[in-house]
Amino acid sequence: MTHAAEKTETEEQPIHILWINAGLSCDGDSVALTAATQPSIEEIVLGALPGLPKIAVHWPLIDFECGPDKGADTFIEWFYKADRGELEPFVLVVEGSIPNESIKDEGYWCGFGNNPETGQPMTTSEWLDRLTPKALAVLAVGTCATYGGIHAMEGNPTGAMGVPDYLGWDWKSGAGIPIVCVPGCPTHPDNLSETITYLLYQAAGQAPMIPLDDHLRPQWLFGATVHEGCDRGGYYEQGQFADTYDSPKCLVKLGCWGPVVKCNVPKRGWINGVGGCPNVGGICIGCTMPGFPDRFMPFMDEPPGAHLSAWASGAYGSVIRRLRKITERKADKEPRWRHTGKKLDTGYQSSWR
């Protein structure tokens, strides 16, 4: 085989995406991804984006030709291949929190297929132990997988945690890529599809190392707060707060945590730029944050500090509103020189008289 032929054969090898949705989860992140438009999952899977490497997606939600053990393909076989080192390179996507399987004497909390050597269920944590050392990158999707989410709240019996808690926050793949976290309950469709696309471009050598914040979230997506991108932010600045959910004013007094939560949903909208929690009257409950849900409960209560900040904004805003009304009255008029007749009142001075 010639060098050129070898190169062509190598270039045609796809990047596999192995999606495990067998953590403690509701599959909401998988469902959310079907609504992505920038780009859509179809564009990613079909390679419709310029420069995108060829990929093969092994995701229960769309791999309808495969069965657990029967069908056109055996779905779980792709994961066995990756474990045997026969499927490189691949990106491992994890959906759902990881329970602590070592806190009990028998049984298991969650699993994914069977161990071919023993015939017994293979736990989700064992899959992580086997596959993460071989993965090109590990992508945790949704707040359950990123930080533990609902299943990891105080009082839970499973000892659930996010992927970074399980693998270690300083973990890196063999390619030097840290765990990439796209939180949200569920995750924003376009935030997830955009991150997947970035990782694929990076794998193809067409993008630099993905920039992450100190909680492993993509910086360009989670670098600003809900409040900074919220349509209602101007009302907060003017000290105008909603008393009911059908009001267009700021929702802070109704329990919105937007001023401190890192999330771009109000600015980006939910689908095609439309929707997003505060945009449609829903308070932000902090679902993209590592402390969710414990540090944000009880929901719908005024957040700590909101009373003082709302009072200060109200006092400042009342003065600002009055001053703006004066300016508005002056600015909301036509200039006096716009009239009919022979007299020109614009102040024009002829240079040729």
N, C-alpha and C positions, 0 to 999 in steps of 0.2 A: 504494500500500500504506500502510495506517495505521501510526502509531507503535506501537500495541499489537501489530499483526500482525508488524511488524519485530522487536519485542522477543521475541514468541513464537518466531519463526523462529530468532532468535539463541540463545534458551535451549535449543532442541531440538538445536543442533549438538553432536555428541558430542565427548568428549575421546578421542582415539585413543591407544592404547598400541602402539607399534612395538617389537617384541622381536627383537633381533638375537642369535642364538645361534651366530654364525659366528666367534667368537674361538677361541683355543686353549682347548678345554674338553671336558668329557665329557657335557654336557647334564644333569648331575646336579641342577643347581639347578632346571631346568624340571621334572624328574621329582619333586623334593622338593615343589614348589609344589602338585602335585596332592594332596598329603596334608594341606594346610592345613585347619584347622577353625575358626580364630578370627581373621578370617573365612575361609571357604572361597573358592576361586577362582570357584566357581559363584555364590556370593552377590555377588561383585564384578562378574562379567560380566553377571549378570542384573539388577543394580541393586536387589538385595533389601535393602540397608541404607538406613535413613532418611537422606534428604538427600544421598545419593550422586548425583553428576551422571551423566548418560547417557554410557556409554563404548562404544568399539568396540575390541576386542582383536585385534591381528594378531600371532599367536604360533604358530609352526610346530606346536607340540604339540597345539593344539586346533583350528586352522584347517583341518580335514580336507576341507572342500569345495573348497579352493583347491589348485591345482597350481603348480609353478614357472613354467610357461608356459601351461598348459591347465587347464580345470576350470570350475566355476561362477564363479570369479574367478581372476585372475592374482595370486598372492600378492605377488610382488615389486613389482607395480604400485603398491601402497600406499606403498612406500618411494620409488619414483620420484615419486609425487605430493607426498610430504613434501619431497623435494629441490627440486621445482619451486615450493614454497610454496603448494600447493593443499590442504594437510591441516593445518589449525590449529584448535585447539591440539593438540599431541601430546606424550606422554611417551616418551622413548627409553630402553628397557631394554637393557642390554648384558650378555651372558653370555659369559665366556671372556676370557682375557688378550689383550692387543694386541701382536703381534710388531712388531719394528722392520723395516719393509720397505726401509729405506734402506741396509742393511748389505751388500747383494749387488747384483750387476750384472744378474741376470736372474731370472725366475720370481717367485713370491710365496709367502708362508707360509700365508695363509688369506684367503678371500674370500667374498662373498655376492652371488650373481647376476652379471650382466654389465653393463658400461657400455653403455647403449643407443646411444651415439654411436660407439663403436668396436667393439662386439661382444666385447670382451675382458673377462676376469673383473675384477670390481670388488673391490678389497681391503677388508678390514674397516676398516682405518685410513682409507681414503678415504671410506667411509661416515660414519665419525665426523667427518671434516673437513667433510663436506657437511651432515650433519643436526644436529650439536650446536649450531651457531649459531641454528638455527630452533626448537629444542626448548623446550618449556615447562620441562622438568626432565630431567635425565639420572640414571638409576638404574643403578648397577653392582651386579650380583647374583652372589654367590659370591666366594670368595677369589681366584680367577683374575682376574675382572674388577675386583675392588677393589684388590688389591695385587700381582697377578701370579701368585701361587700356585705350584703345582708346576712349571709351565712356565717360571717366572722364576728357578728356583733356580740356584745357581752351576754353571757349566759348560754351561748351555743354549746351543744354537746360534742361537736365534731373536732374542735380545735382548728377550724378552717382558717386558711391564710391565702394570700395572693402568691403568684409565681415568684416575685422577687423575695418574699419572705421565705419561700421554700428553697429556692436555689441560692439565695444570698444576693444582696443589693449590689454587690460589686462583681457579680458573675458576668463573664463575657464568653461569647462563642469562640470557636476555633478561628473564626475570621476577625475576631476582636470587636464584635458588635455587642453592646450591652443588651439586656432585656429591654424590649420596647413595649411601653404600656400605652394603650389607648382606652382610658376609662370612660365611664358613662353607664347609666342604668336605664335603657341600654346605651351603648356607645352611639355617637352620631354617625349616621351612615357614611357621609362623605369624609369625615375625619378618618374612619377606618379604611375606606377604599384608597384614600390619598396616601395613607401611611404604608399600606401594602404596596402601592405603586412605587413609592420612594424606595422601599427596601429592594424591590425588583430591579429598579434602575441602579441602585448601589451595587447589587450583586453582579450587574452587567458592567460595572466599572464606569458608569455614566453619571454618578452622583457621589459627593463626598460623604464622610461619615454622618449618619443621621444625627442632627442636633437635639439633645434631650435635656430637660430640666433636672433638678435634683430629685424628682420623683419619677424619672424615666419617661416622662411624657414628651412628645414632640414639641419643641419650643414654639414653632410657628403656629401651632394650633392651640396651645394652652399657656401662652405668654401673657395674656391679659385676662382681666376678670369679667364676669357676666355683666357687671355694672358698667364697665367701660364700653361695652358694645351694645348696651340695652337701649331700645327706643324710648324707655321711660326715664333715662338718666337725667334729662333736662328738668323733669318734674322734681326730682330729688334736689337738684341744685337750686330750684326755686322754692323749696320747702313745701311742696304739694304732694300729699300722701293719700293713697287710696284707703277707703273704709270698707269697700266691697270689691269683690273680684271682677265685677263688670265695669269698674272704673279704669280709665286710661292712665291714671296717675301712678306714682311710684308705689311698689308693693312691699316696701321694707317693713312697715308697721303690721302687715299681715303675715310676716314670717319669712320674707325673702332674704336669702343669704348672699344675693348677688354681689354686694360690694367686696366680698372677700373670696369668692369661689373662682378658681381658674377654669374658664370654659368659654367657648366661642359660639355657643348655640344661638343667642339672640342676634348676633351679628350675621351669622351664616344662614340662619333659618334652618328648618328641619329637612324639607324636601324642596329642591329647586328654589331655595331662598325664602320659602314660605314657612311660617310656624316657628316653633321654638318656645320653650316654657314661658318666660315673661311676656313674649310677644302676643300670646293668646290668653293671658290672664293667670298663668300658673306661676306660683312662687318657685324660686330656686331653692332646692333642699340640699345642695352640695354633693350631688352624686358622683362628681368627677374627682373628689378629694379623698386622700388616703384615710381620713378620719370618719368617712361615711360608713354607717349612719349614726354611730353613737354620739359623735361630737356635734351633730346637727339636730338632735331630738330634744324636746318634742317638736315635731313639725307644726307649722302654722302658729307658733308662738313667736313673739317679737324677739329677734336674736339679741344676745348680750351686747350692750353698747349701742344698740339701735335707738333706744329711747333718748339717750344723750345726744347722739349724732343727729337724730331727727329733730330734736328740740333746737340744736344749734343751726341746723339747716333751715328750720322754720323761721327762726329769728332773723337770720341773714337773708333768707329768701323773701320775707315780707317786705324788707327794705328794697331789695333788688327789683321785686315786682312793681313797686310804686315808681321807682326811677325809670324802669322800662316803659311803664304806661305813659309817662311824660314824653319820653323819646318817641314812643309809638304814635302819640297824637301829632307830634311834629312831623314825623316821617311818613305818616299815612295821608299826606295831602299833596296835591299837585303844586308846583311852583306858580307864583302869582302872574308870571309873564305869559302864560299860555292862554291867550284869548284872541278873539277877533278884533278888527278895527285897524286904524292907520298908525297907531302908536306902538313902537317897539320898546318893550320894557326888559329885554334880556340882558342889557348892559353892554351890548355889542358896540364897539367903537370902530368906525370906518377909518381905514388908513389912507384912503385916496381922496378924501374931501379936502 
